[in-house]
Amino acid sequence: MTQSVETPVQEFALDWTMSAGKGGRVGFAVSGQVTLLDNNRFYKIDGVLYISEGSAYCREIGNPHLFVRRNGVEESGRQWGWETICNRKSCSRLCSMDAYFVRTGYWAPADRAIQLSIGAETGWNRKRSFSPTVTVRLKD
C-alpha cells in the first residue's frame, strides 16, 4: 500500500476527565492522525493514548482499563459499528508508558468520516464508560 496524494493527513485530539467520589480526577487524551491510502481504498489511524493530568489519582478512580475505539460514518449517515483499536491498558500502566496504536482497514466509496472515543472498564463487573466522540472527516 502507498499513501494517496489526493487526501491529506487529518489530525485528531480528544481529552476526557474521569472523577471519583473521593475527589480524585484523572485526565486522559488520545491524539494522532488519520489518512487514506492506496487511492482511497484503505484508511490508517495512527495514535497514542496517554494520561494528561492527575496520574496520582489512578487508584481513587478505580484504576480503570482504558482503550480507544473507532466507528465509521457513510455518506447516508449509516455507521459501521464501534470496534476497539487499542489494547486495554490499566490506568497505572499508562503512568509509566503511553499506549501507541495503529489500525488499518478498508475504506468504501460511500465512507466519509471516522469517529473515535476513549473507553474505560472498571470493577469486577467491567462497567464501561465512554468519552465524547471526535469525528475526523476525510471526504466531503
Chimera marker file (.cmm) of the C-alpha trace (Angstrom):
<marker_set name="trace">
<marker id="1" x="0.000" y="0.000" z="0.000" r="1" g="1" b="0" radius="0.5"/>
<marker id="2" x="1.175" y="3.511" z="-0.753" r="1" g="1" b="0" radius="0.5"/>
<marker id="3" x="-0.081" y="6.774" z="0.641" r="1" g="1" b="0" radius="0.5"/>
<marker id="4" x="-2.621" y="8.618" z="-1.502" r="1" g="1" b="0" radius="0.5"/>
<marker id="5" x="-1.550" y="12.086" z="-2.617" r="1" g="1" b="0" radius="0.5"/>
<marker id="6" x="-5.128" y="13.359" z="-3.027" r="1" g="1" b="0" radius="0.5"/>
<marker id="7" x="-6.114" y="13.132" z="0.620" r="1" g="1" b="0" radius="0.5"/>
<marker id="8" x="-4.084" y="14.976" z="3.252" r="1" g="1" b="0" radius="0.5"/>
<marker id="9" x="-3.437" y="13.638" z="6.710" r="1" g="1" b="0" radius="0.5"/>
<marker id="10" x="-6.158" y="14.626" z="9.210" r="1" g="1" b="0" radius="0.5"/>
<marker id="11" x="-5.053" y="15.260" z="12.806" r="1" g="1" b="0" radius="0.5"/>
<marker id="12" x="-7.284" y="14.473" z="15.801" r="1" g="1" b="0" radius="0.5"/>
<marker id="13" x="-7.191" y="15.074" z="19.546" r="1" g="1" b="0" radius="0.5"/>
<marker id="14" x="-9.638" y="14.202" z="22.314" r="1" g="1" b="0" radius="0.5"/>
<marker id="15" x="-9.441" y="14.953" z="26.059" r="1" g="1" b="0" radius="0.5"/>
<marker id="16" x="-11.519" y="13.206" z="28.733" r="1" g="1" b="0" radius="0.5"/>
<marker id="17" x="-11.540" y="13.505" z="32.530" r="1" g="1" b="0" radius="0.5"/>
<marker id="18" x="-12.732" y="10.803" z="34.945" r="1" g="1" b="0" radius="0.5"/>
<marker id="19" x="-13.645" y="11.778" z="38.513" r="1" g="1" b="0" radius="0.5"/>
<marker id="20" x="-14.124" y="9.838" z="41.734" r="1" g="1" b="0" radius="0.5"/>
<marker id="21" x="-16.291" y="10.484" z="44.759" r="1" g="1" b="0" radius="0.5"/>
<marker id="22" x="-13.142" y="10.934" z="46.847" r="1" g="1" b="0" radius="0.5"/>
<marker id="23" x="-12.136" y="13.997" z="44.845" r="1" g="1" b="0" radius="0.5"/>
<marker id="24" x="-9.571" y="12.366" z="42.565" r="1" g="1" b="0" radius="0.5"/>
<marker id="25" x="-9.555" y="13.332" z="38.897" r="1" g="1" b="0" radius="0.5"/>
<marker id="26" x="-7.513" y="11.864" z="36.070" r="1" g="1" b="0" radius="0.5"/>
<marker id="27" x="-7.336" y="13.363" z="32.596" r="1" g="1" b="0" radius="0.5"/>
<marker id="28" x="-6.823" y="11.143" z="29.574" r="1" g="1" b="0" radius="0.5"/>
<marker id="29" x="-6.080" y="12.137" z="26.000" r="1" g="1" b="0" radius="0.5"/>
<marker id="30" x="-5.839" y="10.457" z="22.636" r="1" g="1" b="0" radius="0.5"/>
<marker id="31" x="-4.231" y="12.134" z="19.647" r="1" g="1" b="0" radius="0.5"/>
<marker id="32" x="-2.865" y="11.186" z="16.274" r="1" g="1" b="0" radius="0.5"/>
<marker id="33" x="-3.705" y="11.226" z="12.616" r="1" g="1" b="0" radius="0.5"/>
<marker id="34" x="-5.929" y="9.510" z="10.074" r="1" g="1" b="0" radius="0.5"/>
<marker id="35" x="-5.105" y="9.173" z="6.396" r="1" g="1" b="0" radius="0.5"/>
<marker id="36" x="-6.386" y="7.367" z="3.328" r="1" g="1" b="0" radius="0.5"/>
<marker id="37" x="-4.041" y="5.021" z="1.477" r="1" g="1" b="0" radius="0.5"/>
<marker id="38" x="-3.796" y="3.347" z="-1.926" r="1" g="1" b="0" radius="0.5"/>
<marker id="39" x="-6.116" y="5.667" z="-3.868" r="1" g="1" b="0" radius="0.5"/>
<marker id="40" x="-8.662" y="5.876" z="-1.013" r="1" g="1" b="0" radius="0.5"/>
<marker id="41" x="-9.104" y="2.109" z="-0.682" r="1" g="1" b="0" radius="0.5"/>
<marker id="42" x="-7.802" y="1.849" z="2.907" r="1" g="1" b="0" radius="0.5"/>
<marker id="43" x="-7.660" y="4.044" z="5.996" r="1" g="1" b="0" radius="0.5"/>
<marker id="44" x="-4.888" y="4.202" z="8.581" r="1" g="1" b="0" radius="0.5"/>
<marker id="45" x="-5.265" y="5.515" z="12.128" r="1" g="1" b="0" radius="0.5"/>
<marker id="46" x="-2.008" y="6.191" z="13.961" r="1" g="1" b="0" radius="0.5"/>
<marker id="47" x="-2.250" y="7.498" z="17.518" r="1" g="1" b="0" radius="0.5"/>
<marker id="48" x="-1.369" y="7.459" z="21.190" r="1" g="1" b="0" radius="0.5"/>
<marker id="49" x="-3.457" y="7.178" z="24.390" r="1" g="1" b="0" radius="0.5"/>
<marker id="50" x="-1.926" y="8.797" z="27.482" r="1" g="1" b="0" radius="0.5"/>
<marker id="51" x="-2.619" y="10.368" z="30.881" r="1" g="1" b="0" radius="0.5"/>
<marker id="52" x="-2.655" y="14.136" z="30.543" r="1" g="1" b="0" radius="0.5"/>
<marker id="53" x="-3.121" y="15.068" z="34.229" r="1" g="1" b="0" radius="0.5"/>
<marker id="54" x="-3.674" y="13.650" z="37.721" r="1" g="1" b="0" radius="0.5"/>
<marker id="55" x="-1.748" y="10.386" z="37.463" r="1" g="1" b="0" radius="0.5"/>
<marker id="56" x="-1.507" y="10.215" z="41.277" r="1" g="1" b="0" radius="0.5"/>
<marker id="57" x="-5.277" y="9.567" z="41.484" r="1" g="1" b="0" radius="0.5"/>
<marker id="58" x="-5.432" y="6.349" z="39.401" r="1" g="1" b="0" radius="0.5"/>
<marker id="59" x="-6.417" y="4.199" z="42.406" r="1" g="1" b="0" radius="0.5"/>
<marker id="60" x="-9.058" y="6.696" z="43.562" r="1" g="1" b="0" radius="0.5"/>
<marker id="61" x="-10.949" y="6.375" z="40.271" r="1" g="1" b="0" radius="0.5"/>
<marker id="62" x="-10.718" y="2.561" z="40.421" r="1" g="1" b="0" radius="0.5"/>
<marker id="63" x="-7.640" y="2.037" z="38.205" r="1" g="1" b="0" radius="0.5"/>
<marker id="64" x="-9.768" y="1.514" z="35.063" r="1" g="1" b="0" radius="0.5"/>
<marker id="65" x="-8.576" y="-0.291" z="31.964" r="1" g="1" b="0" radius="0.5"/>
<marker id="66" x="-8.615" y="2.162" z="29.053" r="1" g="1" b="0" radius="0.5"/>
<marker id="67" x="-8.869" y="1.618" z="25.316" r="1" g="1" b="0" radius="0.5"/>
<marker id="68" x="-9.612" y="3.514" z="22.100" r="1" g="1" b="0" radius="0.5"/>
<marker id="69" x="-12.480" y="2.580" z="19.792" r="1" g="1" b="0" radius="0.5"/>
<marker id="70" x="-13.429" y="3.648" z="16.288" r="1" g="1" b="0" radius="0.5"/>
<marker id="71" x="-16.586" y="3.886" z="14.222" r="1" g="1" b="0" radius="0.5"/>
<marker id="72" x="-17.064" y="4.824" z="10.571" r="1" g="1" b="0" radius="0.5"/>
<marker id="73" x="-19.737" y="7.007" z="9.025" r="1" g="1" b="0" radius="0.5"/>
<marker id="74" x="-21.000" y="6.585" z="5.472" r="1" g="1" b="0" radius="0.5"/>
<marker id="75" x="-22.440" y="9.277" z="3.191" r="1" g="1" b="0" radius="0.5"/>
<marker id="76" x="-26.003" y="8.171" z="4.059" r="1" g="1" b="0" radius="0.5"/>
<marker id="77" x="-25.316" y="8.521" z="7.801" r="1" g="1" b="0" radius="0.5"/>
<marker id="78" x="-25.122" y="4.753" z="8.352" r="1" g="1" b="0" radius="0.5"/>
<marker id="79" x="-22.382" y="3.735" z="10.775" r="1" g="1" b="0" radius="0.5"/>
<marker id="80" x="-20.095" y="0.696" z="10.729" r="1" g="1" b="0" radius="0.5"/>
<marker id="81" x="-20.285" y="-0.090" z="14.442" r="1" g="1" b="0" radius="0.5"/>
<marker id="82" x="-17.801" y="0.506" z="17.245" r="1" g="1" b="0" radius="0.5"/>
<marker id="83" x="-14.616" y="-1.551" z="17.281" r="1" g="1" b="0" radius="0.5"/>
<marker id="84" x="-11.733" y="-1.493" z="19.764" r="1" g="1" b="0" radius="0.5"/>
<marker id="85" x="-8.472" y="-0.443" z="18.083" r="1" g="1" b="0" radius="0.5"/>
<marker id="86" x="-6.132" y="-0.181" z="21.096" r="1" g="1" b="0" radius="0.5"/>
<marker id="87" x="-5.364" y="-2.897" z="23.665" r="1" g="1" b="0" radius="0.5"/>
<marker id="88" x="-6.782" y="-2.304" z="27.123" r="1" g="1" b="0" radius="0.5"/>
<marker id="89" x="-4.203" y="-0.715" z="29.434" r="1" g="1" b="0" radius="0.5"/>
<marker id="90" x="-4.703" y="-0.140" z="33.133" r="1" g="1" b="0" radius="0.5"/>
<marker id="91" x="-4.527" y="3.439" z="34.294" r="1" g="1" b="0" radius="0.5"/>
<marker id="92" x="-1.485" y="2.628" z="36.453" r="1" g="1" b="0" radius="0.5"/>
<marker id="93" x="0.355" y="1.175" z="33.406" r="1" g="1" b="0" radius="0.5"/>
<marker id="94" x="-0.392" y="4.322" z="31.448" r="1" g="1" b="0" radius="0.5"/>
<marker id="95" x="1.501" y="6.248" z="34.147" r="1" g="1" b="0" radius="0.5"/>
<marker id="96" x="4.745" y="4.589" z="33.057" r="1" g="1" b="0" radius="0.5"/>
<marker id="97" x="4.153" y="4.122" z="29.328" r="1" g="1" b="0" radius="0.5"/>
<marker id="98" x="1.785" y="5.642" z="26.776" r="1" g="1" b="0" radius="0.5"/>
<marker id="99" x="-0.290" y="3.285" z="24.613" r="1" g="1" b="0" radius="0.5"/>
<marker id="100" x="0.609" y="3.643" z="20.925" r="1" g="1" b="0" radius="0.5"/>
<marker id="101" x="-1.652" y="2.091" z="18.294" r="1" g="1" b="0" radius="0.5"/>
<marker id="102" x="-2.040" y="1.718" z="14.536" r="1" g="1" b="0" radius="0.5"/>
<marker id="103" x="-5.184" y="0.484" z="12.800" r="1" g="1" b="0" radius="0.5"/>
<marker id="104" x="-5.800" y="-0.011" z="9.094" r="1" g="1" b="0" radius="0.5"/>
<marker id="105" x="-8.989" y="-1.042" z="7.369" r="1" g="1" b="0" radius="0.5"/>
<marker id="106" x="-10.999" y="-0.988" z="4.172" r="1" g="1" b="0" radius="0.5"/>
<marker id="107" x="-12.418" y="2.376" z="3.031" r="1" g="1" b="0" radius="0.5"/>
<marker id="108" x="-15.512" y="2.031" z="0.818" r="1" g="1" b="0" radius="0.5"/>
<marker id="109" x="-16.549" y="4.678" z="-1.740" r="1" g="1" b="0" radius="0.5"/>
<marker id="110" x="-19.553" y="5.647" z="0.452" r="1" g="1" b="0" radius="0.5"/>
<marker id="111" x="-17.423" y="6.232" z="3.582" r="1" g="1" b="0" radius="0.5"/>
<marker id="112" x="-16.933" y="9.821" z="4.721" r="1" g="1" b="0" radius="0.5"/>
<marker id="113" x="-15.653" y="10.045" z="8.325" r="1" g="1" b="0" radius="0.5"/>
<marker id="114" x="-14.196" y="8.116" z="11.257" r="1" g="1" b="0" radius="0.5"/>
<marker id="115" x="-15.312" y="8.657" z="14.857" r="1" g="1" b="0" radius="0.5"/>
<marker id="116" x="-13.005" y="7.950" z="17.798" r="1" g="1" b="0" radius="0.5"/>
<marker id="117" x="-13.584" y="7.780" z="21.546" r="1" g="1" b="0" radius="0.5"/>
<marker id="118" x="-11.888" y="6.591" z="24.728" r="1" g="1" b="0" radius="0.5"/>
<marker id="119" x="-13.457" y="3.762" z="26.720" r="1" g="1" b="0" radius="0.5"/>
<marker id="120" x="-12.880" y="2.669" z="30.312" r="1" g="1" b="0" radius="0.5"/>
<marker id="121" x="-13.727" y="-0.588" z="32.136" r="1" g="1" b="0" radius="0.5"/>
<marker id="122" x="-13.846" y="-0.540" z="35.933" r="1" g="1" b="0" radius="0.5"/>
<marker id="123" x="-14.553" y="-3.064" z="38.657" r="1" g="1" b="0" radius="0.5"/>
<marker id="124" x="-15.159" y="-6.798" z="38.646" r="1" g="1" b="0" radius="0.5"/>
<marker id="125" x="-18.277" y="-6.408" z="36.535" r="1" g="1" b="0" radius="0.5"/>
<marker id="126" x="-16.302" y="-4.426" z="33.910" r="1" g="1" b="0" radius="0.5"/>
<marker id="127" x="-18.643" y="-1.454" z="33.972" r="1" g="1" b="0" radius="0.5"/>
<marker id="128" x="-17.954" y="0.578" z="30.839" r="1" g="1" b="0" radius="0.5"/>
<marker id="129" x="-17.997" y="4.305" z="30.316" r="1" g="1" b="0" radius="0.5"/>
<marker id="130" x="-17.085" y="6.255" z="27.208" r="1" g="1" b="0" radius="0.5"/>
<marker id="131" x="-15.789" y="9.706" z="26.407" r="1" g="1" b="0" radius="0.5"/>
<marker id="132" x="-17.496" y="12.028" z="23.950" r="1" g="1" b="0" radius="0.5"/>
<marker id="133" x="-16.535" y="11.270" z="20.344" r="1" g="1" b="0" radius="0.5"/>
<marker id="134" x="-14.320" y="13.152" z="17.938" r="1" g="1" b="0" radius="0.5"/>
<marker id="135" x="-15.203" y="12.951" z="14.237" r="1" g="1" b="0" radius="0.5"/>
<marker id="136" x="-12.426" y="13.017" z="11.656" r="1" g="1" b="0" radius="0.5"/>
<marker id="137" x="-13.905" y="13.964" z="8.291" r="1" g="1" b="0" radius="0.5"/>
<marker id="138" x="-11.904" y="12.507" z="5.396" r="1" g="1" b="0" radius="0.5"/>
<marker id="139" x="-14.237" y="13.257" z="2.474" r="1" g="1" b="0" radius="0.5"/>
<marker id="140" x="-16.907" y="15.910" z="1.922" r="1" g="1" b="0" radius="0.5"/>
<link id1="1" id2="2" r="1" g="1" b="0" radius="0.2"/>
<link id1="2" id2="3" r="1" g="1" b="0" radius="0.2"/>
<link id1="3" id2="4" r="1" g="1" b="0" radius="0.2"/>
<link id1="4" id2="5" r="1" g="1" b="0" radius="0.2"/>
<link id1="5" id2="6" r="1" g="1" b="0" radius="0.2"/>
<link id1="6" id2="7" r="1" g="1" b="0" radius="0.2"/>
<link id1="7" id2="8" r="1" g="1" b="0" radius="0.2"/>
<link id1="8" id2="9" r="1" g="1" b="0" radius="0.2"/>
<link id1="9" id2="10" r="1" g="1" b="0" radius="0.2"/>
<link id1="10" id2="11" r="1" g="1" b="0" radius="0.2"/>
<link id1="11" id2="12" r="1" g="1" b="0" radius="0.2"/>
<link id1="12" id2="13" r="1" g="1" b="0" radius="0.2"/>
<link id1="13" id2="14" r="1" g="1" b="0" radius="0.2"/>
<link id1="14" id2="15" r="1" g="1" b="0" radius="0.2"/>
<link id1="15" id2="16" r="1" g="1" b="0" radius="0.2"/>
<link id1="16" id2="17" r="1" g="1" b="0" radius="0.2"/>
<link id1="17" id2="18" r="1" g="1" b="0" radius="0.2"/>
<link id1="18" id2="19" r="1" g="1" b="0" radius="0.2"/>
<link id1="19" id2="20" r="1" g="1" b="0" radius="0.2"/>
<link id1="20" id2="21" r="1" g="1" b="0" radius="0.2"/>
<link id1="21" id2="22" r="1" g="1" b="0" radius="0.2"/>
<link id1="22" id2="23" r="1" g="1" b="0" radius="0.2"/>
<link id1="23" id2="24" r="1" g="1" b="0" radius="0.2"/>
<link id1="24" id2="25" r="1" g="1" b="0" radius="0.2"/>
<link id1="25" id2="26" r="1" g="1" b="0" radius="0.2"/>
<link id1="26" id2="27" r="1" g="1" b="0" radius="0.2"/>
<link id1="27" id2="28" r="1" g="1" b="0" radius="0.2"/>
<link id1="28" id2="29" r="1" g="1" b="0" radius="0.2"/>
<link id1="29" id2="30" r="1" g="1" b="0" radius="0.2"/>
<link id1="30" id2="31" r="1" g="1" b="0" radius="0.2"/>
<link id1="31" id2="32" r="1" g="1" b="0" radius="0.2"/>
<link id1="32" id2="33" r="1" g="1" b="0" radius="0.2"/>
<link id1="33" id2="34" r="1" g="1" b="0" radius="0.2"/>
<link id1="34" id2="35" r="1" g="1" b="0" radius="0.2"/>
<link id1="35" id2="36" r="1" g="1" b="0" radius="0.2"/>
<link id1="36" id2="37" r="1" g="1" b="0" radius="0.2"/>
<link id1="37" id2="38" r="1" g="1" b="0" radius="0.2"/>
<link id1="38" id2="39" r="1" g="1" b="0" radius="0.2"/>
<link id1="39" id2="40" r="1" g="1" b="0" radius="0.2"/>
<link id1="40" id2="41" r="1" g="1" b="0" radius="0.2"/>
<link id1="41" id2="42" r="1" g="1" b="0" radius="0.2"/>
<link id1="42" id2="43" r="1" g="1" b="0" radius="0.2"/>
<link id1="43" id2="44" r="1" g="1" b="0" radius="0.2"/>
<link id1="44" id2="45" r="1" g="1" b="0" radius="0.2"/>
<link id1="45" id2="46" r="1" g="1" b="0" radius="0.2"/>
<link id1="46" id2="47" r="1" g="1" b="0" radius="0.2"/>
<link id1="47" id2="48" r="1" g="1" b="0" radius="0.2"/>
<link id1="48" id2="49" r="1" g="1" b="0" radius="0.2"/>
<link id1="49" id2="50" r="1" g="1" b="0" radius="0.2"/>
<link id1="50" id2="51" r="1" g="1" b="0" radius="0.2"/>
<link id1="51" id2="52" r="1" g="1" b="0" radius="0.2"/>
<link id1="52" id2="53" r="1" g="1" b="0" radius="0.2"/>
<link id1="53" id2="54" r="1" g="1" b="0" radius="0.2"/>
<link id1="54" id2="55" r="1" g="1" b="0" radius="0.2"/>
<link id1="55" id2="56" r="1" g="1" b="0" radius="0.2"/>
<link id1="56" id2="57" r="1" g="1" b="0" radius="0.2"/>
<link id1="57" id2="58" r="1" g="1" b="0" radius="0.2"/>
<link id1="58" id2="59" r="1" g="1" b="0" radius="0.2"/>
<link id1="59" id2="60" r="1" g="1" b="0" radius="0.2"/>
<link id1="60" id2="61" r="1" g="1" b="0" radius="0.2"/>
<link id1="61" id2="62" r="1" g="1" b="0" radius="0.2"/>
<link id1="62" id2="63" r="1" g="1" b="0" radius="0.2"/>
<link id1="63" id2="64" r="1" g="1" b="0" radius="0.2"/>
<link id1="64" id2="65" r="1" g="1" b="0" radius="0.2"/>
<link id1="65" id2="66" r="1" g="1" b="0" radius="0.2"/>
<link id1="66" id2="67" r="1" g="1" b="0" radius="0.2"/>
<link id1="67" id2="68" r="1" g="1" b="0" radius="0.2"/>
<link id1="68" id2="69" r="1" g="1" b="0" radius="0.2"/>
<link id1="69" id2="70" r="1" g="1" b="0" radius="0.2"/>
<link id1="70" id2="71" r="1" g="1" b="0" radius="0.2"/>
<link id1="71" id2="72" r="1" g="1" b="0" radius="0.2"/>
<link id1="72" id2="73" r="1" g="1" b="0" radius="0.2"/>
<link id1="73" id2="74" r="1" g="1" b="0" radius="0.2"/>
<link id1="74" id2="75" r="1" g="1" b="0" radius="0.2"/>
<link id1="75" id2="76" r="1" g="1" b="0" radius="0.2"/>
<link id1="76" id2="77" r="1" g="1" b="0" radius="0.2"/>
<link id1="77" id2="78" r="1" g="1" b="0" radius="0.2"/>
<link id1="78" id2="79" r="1" g="1" b="0" radius="0.2"/>
<link id1="79" id2="80" r="1" g="1" b="0" radius="0.2"/>
<link id1="80" id2="81" r="1" g="1" b="0" radius="0.2"/>
<link id1="81" id2="82" r="1" g="1" b="0" radius="0.2"/>
<link id1="82" id2="83" r="1" g="1" b="0" radius="0.2"/>
<link id1="83" id2="84" r="1" g="1" b="0" radius="0.2"/>
<link id1="84" id2="85" r="1" g="1" b="0" radius="0.2"/>
<link id1="85" id2="86" r="1" g="1" b="0" radius="0.2"/>
<link id1="86" id2="87" r="1" g="1" b="0" radius="0.2"/>
<link id1="87" id2="88" r="1" g="1" b="0" radius="0.2"/>
<link id1="88" id2="89" r="1" g="1" b="0" radius="0.2"/>
<link id1="89" id2="90" r="1" g="1" b="0" radius="0.2"/>
<link id1="90" id2="91" r="1" g="1" b="0" radius="0.2"/>
<link id1="91" id2="92" r="1" g="1" b="0" radius="0.2"/>
<link id1="92" id2="93" r="1" g="1" b="0" radius="0.2"/>
<link id1="93" id2="94" r="1" g="1" b="0" radius="0.2"/>
<link id1="94" id2="95" r="1" g="1" b="0" radius="0.2"/>
<link id1="95" id2="96" r="1" g="1" b="0" radius="0.2"/>
<link id1="96" id2="97" r="1" g="1" b="0" radius="0.2"/>
<link id1="97" id2="98" r="1" g="1" b="0" radius="0.2"/>
<link id1="98" id2="99" r="1" g="1" b="0" radius="0.2"/>
<link id1="99" id2="100" r="1" g="1" b="0" radius="0.2"/>
<link id1="100" id2="101" r="1" g="1" b="0" radius="0.2"/>
<link id1="101" id2="102" r="1" g="1" b="0" radius="0.2"/>
<link id1="102" id2="103" r="1" g="1" b="0" radius="0.2"/>
<link id1="103" id2="104" r="1" g="1" b="0" radius="0.2"/>
<link id1="104" id2="105" r="1" g="1" b="0" radius="0.2"/>
<link id1="105" id2="106" r="1" g="1" b="0" radius="0.2"/>
<link id1="106" id2="107" r="1" g="1" b="0" radius="0.2"/>
<link id1="107" id2="108" r="1" g="1" b="0" radius="0.2"/>
<link id1="108" id2="109" r="1" g="1" b="0" radius="0.2"/>
<link id1="109" id2="110" r="1" g="1" b="0" radius="0.2"/>
<link id1="110" id2="111" r="1" g="1" b="0" radius="0.2"/>
<link id1="111" id2="112" r="1" g="1" b="0" radius="0.2"/>
<link id1="112" id2="113" r="1" g="1" b="0" radius="0.2"/>
<link id1="113" id2="114" r="1" g="1" b="0" radius="0.2"/>
<link id1="114" id2="115" r="1" g="1" b="0" radius="0.2"/>
<link id1="115" id2="116" r="1" g="1" b="0" radius="0.2"/>
<link id1="116" id2="117" r="1" g="1" b="0" radius="0.2"/>
<link id1="117" id2="118" r="1" g="1" b="0" radius="0.2"/>
<link id1="118" id2="119" r="1" g="1" b="0" radius="0.2"/>
<link id1="119" id2="120" r="1" g="1" b="0" radius="0.2"/>
<link id1="120" id2="121" r="1" g="1" b="0" radius="0.2"/>
<link id1="121" id2="122" r="1" g="1" b="0" radius="0.2"/>
<link id1="122" id2="123" r="1" g="1" b="0" radius="0.2"/>
<link id1="123" id2="124" r="1" g="1" b="0" radius="0.2"/>
<link id1="124" id2="125" r="1" g="1" b="0" radius="0.2"/>
<link id1="125" id2="126" r="1" g="1" b="0" radius="0.2"/>
<link id1="126" id2="127" r="1" g="1" b="0" radius="0.2"/>
<link id1="127" id2="128" r="1" g="1" b="0" radius="0.2"/>
<link id1="128" id2="129" r="1" g="1" b="0" radius="0.2"/>
<link id1="129" id2="130" r="1" g="1" b="0" radius="0.2"/>
<link id1="130" id2="131" r="1" g="1" b="0" radius="0.2"/>
<link id1="131" id2="132" r="1" g="1" b="0" radius="0.2"/>
<link id1="132" id2="133" r="1" g="1" b="0" radius="0.2"/>
<link id1="133" id2="134" r="1" g="1" b="0" radius="0.2"/>
<link id1="134" id2="135" r="1" g="1" b="0" radius="0.2"/>
<link id1="135" id2="136" r="1" g="1" b="0" radius="0.2"/>
<link id1="136" id2="137" r="1" g="1" b="0" radius="0.2"/>
<link id1="137" id2="138" r="1" g="1" b="0" radius="0.2"/>
<link id1="138" id2="139" r="1" g="1" b="0" radius="0.2"/>
<link id1="139" id2="140" r="1" g="1" b="0" radius="0.2"/>
</marker_set>
